[in-house]
C-alpha cells in the first residue's frame, strides 16, 4: 500500500513573491490550514506525493500578515498579530529550515521585487538542492536576474504558475527515477508490483507498457505510482516509461 507518513514523501520548498492568497495556494489548496494562530488544528499540505516545506504564513482572513516587507508573517503588523509579531530573524531562520528540509526547490519568479527569493535561491544552491526556476513569458525584468538563475538545474518559461508546476512535476518525476536507480534504492516487492499491475489493468485511463518494467521499479517510486493511481493523477506524464494513456 502507499506510504502516508510525512517522512515518506519528498519535500518541496516554494520560492517566490509572497502575498495574501498567493500563487502557492493554487498549487497546495490546504496551505491556509497549515498554520493558524491560536488554533490546535495544523495540516501539512501534500500534493501528488510531495510535501510543502515552506515558507509558512499566518492566517486571519483579513490579510493582516501581508504587506510591504511583511513576508506573510505580520513582521510590521498592526492588525491581528500586533501582540505577537514574528521577529524577522525568526522568519529568516524558518525559511532556511524549510530549504534545508526540502528535497527539491520550486521557484515562480514573476515580480522584480522578489528580493528575498534571490537569497533563498543562493542558499538552496549552496545546499546542493535541485532547483527548478519558472518565469512568465512576458517578464522583461528577468534579464537582470541572469546571475541568480545560474543556480538552477532547470529554467522554464510558462504561461502561468500552474503550467510551471505541472512541468516541474514532470521534471521531478523523471529525475527521481534516475536518481534512485543511481543510488541503489530497494527494489519493488513482488506483492507491490502485482498490485500496481492490477490497478493499471483495471483502469479505464491507462495501459501498462511492460510488466517487466514495473518489476524493475524501486519501492519508493512504486509507492508514488500507487498513490497517484488512487488519487486520479495522470501518472503517465511522470512515468511514461511504464504507463501510457489509453
C-alpha positions in Angstrom: 0.0 0.0 0.0 1.1 3.6 -0.5 3.1 5.2 2.3 1.4 8.0 4.2 3.9 9.1 6.8 5.4 12.6 6.2 9.0 11.3 6.1 8.0 9.0 3.2 7.1 12.0 1.0 9.5 14.2 -1.0 9.5 17.8 0.3 9.5 20.9 -1.8 10.2 24.5 -0.8 8.3 27.2 -2.8 10.4 30.3 -3.6 8.7 33.5 -5.0 6.9 36.6 -4.1 4.6 36.3 -1.0 1.1 37.8 -0.9 -2.3 37.2 0.5 -3.8 34.0 -1.0 -0.9 34.0 -3.4 0.0 31.5 -6.2 1.2 28.8 -3.7 -2.5 28.3 -2.6 -3.5 27.3 -6.1 -0.9 24.5 -6.1 -1.4 23.5 -2.4 -5.1 24.2 -1.6 -4.5 23.1 2.0 -1.9 25.7 2.6 -4.2 28.0 4.6 -4.7 25.2 7.1 -1.0 24.7 7.6 -0.6 27.4 10.2 -3.4 29.1 12.0 -2.5 31.2 15.0 -4.1 30.1 18.4 -5.6 27.0 16.8 -5.0 23.4 17.6 -5.5 22.2 14.0 -2.5 22.0 11.8 -2.4 20.3 8.4 0.7 19.6 6.4 -0.1 20.4 2.7 0.6 17.5 0.3 0.1 17.1 -3.4 0.9 14.1 -5.6 3.5 12.6 -3.2 5.1 16.0 -2.4 5.0 17.7 0.9 5.2 21.5 1.2 8.2 22.5 3.4 7.8 26.3 3.3 7.5 29.2 3.6 4.6 29.2 6.0 2.3 32.2 6.7 -0.1 33.5 9.4 -3.8 33.2 8.6 -6.5 35.5 9.9 -8.7 36.0 6.8 -8.0 39.8 6.8 -4.6 39.7 5.2 -3.1 41.4 8.3 0.1 39.4 7.9 0.7 40.6 4.4 2.0 43.9 3.0 5.3 45.6 2.3 8.2 43.8 4.0 5.7 41.6 5.9 6.8 38.2 4.4 3.4 36.8 5.2 4.2 36.8 8.9 3.0 40.2 10.1 6.5 41.5 10.6 5.3 45.1 10.7 1.7 44.3 11.6 -0.7 46.5 13.5 -3.6 44.1 12.9 -4.5 40.8 14.3 -0.8 40.0 15.2 0.1 43.2 17.0 0.8 41.4 20.3 2.8 38.5 18.8 4.7 39.8 15.7 7.1 37.2 14.3 10.7 38.7 14.6 12.5 39.0 11.3 15.3 36.8 12.4 12.8 34.0 13.3 11.2 34.4 9.9 14.6 34.1 8.2 15.5 31.0 10.2 12.1 29.4 9.5 12.7 29.8 5.7 16.3 28.4 6.0 14.9 25.5 7.9 12.3 24.9 5.2 15.0 24.9 2.5 17.2 22.5 4.5 14.4 20.1 4.8 13.5 20.2 1.1 14.4 17.6 -1.4 13.6 20.0 -4.3 13.1 23.7 -4.7 10.4 25.2 -7.0 10.6 28.9 -7.9 8.0 31.1 -9.5 9.6 34.5 -10.2 7.0 36.8 -11.7 7.9 40.1 -10.0 11.0 42.2 -9.9 10.7 42.9 -6.2 11.2 39.3 -5.0 14.5 40.2 -3.3 14.3 37.6 -0.6 13.8 35.0 -3.3 17.2 35.7 -4.7 18.8 35.0 -1.2 16.8 31.8 -0.9 17.9 30.6 -4.4 21.5 31.2 -3.5 21.2 29.4 -0.2 19.4 26.4 -1.8 22.2 26.3 -4.4 24.8 26.2 -1.6 23.0 23.3 0.0 23.0 21.5 -3.4 19.2 21.3 -3.7 17.8 20.6 -7.1 16.3 23.9 -8.2 13.6 24.5 -10.8 13.0 28.2 -11.7 9.9 29.1 -13.7 9.1 32.6 -15.1 6.3 34.1 -17.1 6.8 34.5 -20.9 6.4 38.3 -20.8 8.6 39.1 -17.8 11.0 41.7 -19.3 12.8 42.3 -15.9 14.2 38.8 -15.9 17.3 39.9 -17.8 18.5 41.4 -14.6 18.1 38.1 -12.8 20.5 36.2 -15.0 23.2 35.8 -12.3 20.9 34.1 -9.7 19.4 31.9 -12.4 22.8 30.2 -12.9 21.9 28.4 -9.7 19.1 26.5 -11.3 19.2 22.9 -12.6 16.2 23.8 -14.8 14.8 27.2 -16.0 11.4 27.2 -17.7 9.1 29.8 -19.1 5.4 29.3 -18.6 2.0 30.9 -19.3 1.1 30.6 -15.6 2.3 29.2 -12.2 0.0 26.2 -12.7 1.6 25.3 -16.0 5.0 25.8 -14.5 4.1 23.4 -11.6 2.9 20.7 -14.0 6.2 21.0 -15.8 8.0 20.8 -12.5 6.1 17.6 -11.6 7.1 16.0 -14.9 10.7 17.0 -14.4 10.9 15.9 -10.8 9.3 12.5 -11.7 11.9 11.7 -14.3 14.7 13.0 -12.1 13.6 11.0 -9.1 13.5 7.7 -11.1 17.0 8.4 -12.4 18.5 9.4 -9.1 17.0 6.4 -7.3 18.4 4.0 -9.8 21.9 5.6 -9.3 21.6 5.4 -5.5 20.5 1.8 -5.4 17.1 2.1 -3.7 15.5 -1.1 -2.6 13.7 -2.9 -5.4 9.9 -3.2 -5.5 8.5 -6.2 -3.7 6.5 -8.8 -5.7 3.2 -8.1 -4.0 3.7 -4.3 -4.6 4.5 -4.9 -8.3 1.4 -7.2 -8.7 -0.8 -4.6 -7.0 0.4 -1.9 -9.4 -0.1 -4.1 -12.4 -3.6 -5.0 -11.2 -4.5 -1.3 -10.7 -3.4 -0.4 -14.2 -5.1 -3.3 -15.8 -8.4 -2.4 -14.1 -8.0 1.3 -15.1 -10.0 2.8 -17.9 -7.5 5.6 -18.3 -4.1 3.9 -18.5 -2.4 1.0 -20.2 0.5 -1.0 -19.0 3.6 -0.8 -21.2 5.5 -3.7 -19.7 5.1 -5.9 -16.6 8.8 -6.4 -16.6 9.4 -2.7 -16.3 7.1 -2.5 -13.3 9.1 -5.2 -11.6 12.3 -3.2 -12.0 10.9 -0.2 -10.0 12.3 0.8 -6.6 9.9 0.7 -3.7 9.6 4.5 -3.2 8.7 5.1 -6.9 6.3 2.2 -6.8 4.6 3.8 -3.8 4.3 7.1 -5.6 2.7 5.4 -8.6 0.2 3.7 -6.4 -0.6 6.9 -4.6 -1.1 8.7 -8.0 -3.4 6.0 -9.4 -5.5 6.0 -6.3 -6.0 9.8 -6.4 -6.6 10.2 -10.1 -3.3 11.7 -11.0 -2.2 11.4 -14.7 0.8 9.2 -13.8 1.6 8.6 -17.4 3.0 12.1 -17.5 5.6 11.3 -14.9 6.2 7.6 -15.5 5.7 7.3 -19.3 8.4 4.6 -19.3 6.0 2.3 -17.6 2.4 3.6 -18.2 0.6 5.2 -21.1 -2.8 6.7 -21.6 -5.5 4.6 -23.3 
